[in-house]
Amino acid sequence: MSETRILIVDDHPLFRRGVRQLVEMDPGMTIAGEASNGVESVEAAGQLDLDLILMDLNMANMDGLEALRQMRSNGVDTRIVMLTVSDADDDVVAALRAGADGYLLKDMEPEDLLARIKEAAEGKLVISPQLAAILAGIVSGGRAAPADALSSLTSRELDILRALARGMSNKMIARRLDITEGTVKVHVKNLLKKLGLRSRVEAAVWAVNQGVS
């Protein structure tokens, strides 16, 4: 089984070193690269073969949220987890709606952080426990899809929605359904449009709330 290749994005060298040491305690994971700001991270995401990106939120020369948006706009579907000190509701919601696959706080215990990183690499949506209430309400405020929206989805789109509800990445969905990643991206885009939602995380939470599994 190949190692999980991770990019660390943070403007503090000491913190990057600490995360590197923590991650490399697990033989199944390796640090493929480091970046000290958003600009560098966007470049690295386009050049390196990565499975997971751990990214700080507040950085000079492009913050983590803008870097996340640019990566998704560039077609980067690597799993991206924000690793930050900010527990502000707006930051959490903005990151998840921009396409983040998780949101973890830097004050987590090292063993808990390592466990969440491993879960993220396996395709699960990860979020610090104290932020769970924000995640639960992410599709509130008029963003929830209409109750009859499921009937508008094709059988393939429904298959992919189920996979999103399980936190699966495009690569994992493609492998499971024996289709290309490009085809998965098209289906995800179409089902988000039909549901009136902005991100795969919103779709996943909505699907779980609707009992889709």
Stockholm file with secondary structure:
# STOCKHOLM 1.0

chainA/1-213         MSETRILIVDDHPLFRRGVRQLVEMDPGMTIAGEASNGVESVEAAGQLDLDLILMDLNMANMDGLEALRQMRSNGVDTRIVMLTVSDADDDVVAALRAGADGYLLKDMEPEDLLARIKEAAEGKLVISPQLAAILAGIVSGGRAAPADALSSLTSRELDILRALARGMSNKMIARRLDITEGTVKVHVKNLLKKLGLRSRVEAAVWAVNQGVS
#=GR chainA/1-213 SS CCCEEEEEECSCHHHHHHHHHHHTTSTTEEEEEEESSHHHHHHHHHHSCCSEEEECSCCSSSCHHHHHHHHHHTTCCSEEEEEESCCCHHHHHHHHHTTCSEEEETTSCHHHHHHHHHHHHTTCCEECGGGHHHHHTTTTTTTSCCGGGGGGSCHHHHHHHHHHHTTCCHHHHHHHHTCCHHHHHHHHHHHHHHHTCSSHHHHHHHHHHTTCC
#=GC SS_cons         CCCEEEEEECSCHHHHHHHHHHHTTSTTEEEEEEESSHHHHHHHHHHSCCSEEEECSCCSSSCHHHHHHHHHHTTCCSEEEEEESCCCHHHHHHHHHTTCSEEEETTSCHHHHHHHHHHHHTTCCEECGGGHHHHHTTTTTTTSCCGGGGGGSCHHHHHHHHHHHTTCCHHHHHHHHTCCHHHHHHHHHHHHHHHTCSSHHHHHHHHHHTTCC
//
